[in-house]
Every structure is written in structure tokens, then in C-alpha cells.
Amino acid sequence: PETDGKSDESTPDISLYSYMVDDDFVETMNINILQGRDFNKQYGTDNRSVILNEAAIKFIGWENPIGQYITYPGNQNQRFQVVGVMKDFHANSFRSLIEPFALFHESSETYQLNQAFIALNIQAGSEAKVIEQSKQILSNLNASLPFSFSFLNEDYNRLYQLENQLGSMLSVFTFLSIFIACLGLLGLIAYTIEQRTKEIGIRKVLGASVTSIVSLLAKEYLKLV
């Protein structure tokens, strides 16, 4: 990182996770820009611009990050100006801490991509139509490329499959525990009533109401229940 475009020894080196994206990525993925701006064609080329997350800004220690610079050593020490700060989000599992993260514009060619993805924000009910149209567009561009797709909500479900299974198991065991406890309590109450049958009969003969007898027997178990 640099201050006002000049090298600053007080700013630490930082390891950044990053995506290379186009002008529509932030809006499509509903990423919240807290300061500055998103990538936008109206500002000309953004091939030397970068958007950092809150974690990156906090790590570097900038109070006013917009307009500051970082140097990326992976591609001939490219310099990028910070044009926006985005709200922290989990790029990986919720099991992982949020790391310093950056968005570079695809025109920067900051690093080589082994594969690329297209993210689509579509309306419910139009899935089949959009999939077919996307498949046709890809075929027109390069018929040799295989077409594959997934839905983000399903990817997340698979990512947290272990938690879902654990939650289901805990629910089953919780139900069984409560059921067994209730059976034991029911047995204890039945045994107590059997032991106090004569007492109940005497109280009944002496004019005790059903309500009073039930209250007498139940009050010592209400706390247990």
C-alpha cells in the first residue's frame, strides 16, 4: 500500500484474496459500497482501479482510503488506486474469518484466470428459459466449450450440508430426550398416585373437590415438568 501515490514504510504489506470482475458484478451480487464508487464505464477505464473491503482497510490502517494506492507485485508491480470500499462479506464458508479482499476490474489483467464464471441474477420461474438462452449464447461464442451451471443457493446448501445434518440429528436426539424424560415423569406420577390411593379416598370422603386433589398431587411435579 502507498499513501497519496508515494511509498509509505508505515503501511504494511497485505495478502489479498481477490476477484477480477466486470462493471456489473457489484450490482448483480448486491455488494454494499460504503465509500467511493463501483466500477463504471462513465469514469473511463478502471484497469488501474481497485475496490477493497473493510477488513483490508482496517488491516492497512487508512482513515481516508479513497484515492490511496496499492502496488500489486504479481504483474510487473502494477499500481491500483482505491476507488471504493465495500462492506465485508463472506467469500468463503462462515466457518472462516473474513479476510482482506479486493475486486480488480477484468481489464486490468492483474493475473491469469484458469476459468471464468458468469453470475446471473434472475427472476424466480424463469430458470429454464435463462439456462437455455445462456447455453445458446455460449454455443454461438465457442461451441467446443462445455456448458455447466449451478444455483448459488444450492451451492450454499452443499457448503453447509454438515451443519444441516448435525442440526437434524440434534433435533431428533432432543425430541427423544424430552420424550423419555416425560415417560419417566409420567411413571413417577402414576406410582405416587398408586401409593396415595387411600389418602385420596379419605380426602374425597371428607369432601375434597377433584380440583383440590389434583392440585395437591400436581404442585410437587410442576417444577419438574
Secondary structure, DSSP 8 states (H G I E B T S, - for coil): -EETTEE-TTS-----EEEEE-TTHHHHTT--EEEE----GGG---TTEEEEEHHHHHHHT-SS-TT-EEEETTSSSEEEEEEEEE----SS-TTS----EEEEEGGG--S--S---------TT-HHHHHHHHHHHHHHH-TTS------HHHHHHHHTHHHHHHHHHHHHHHHHHHHHHHHHHHHHHHHHHHHTHHHHHHHHHTT--HHHHHHHHHHHHHTT-
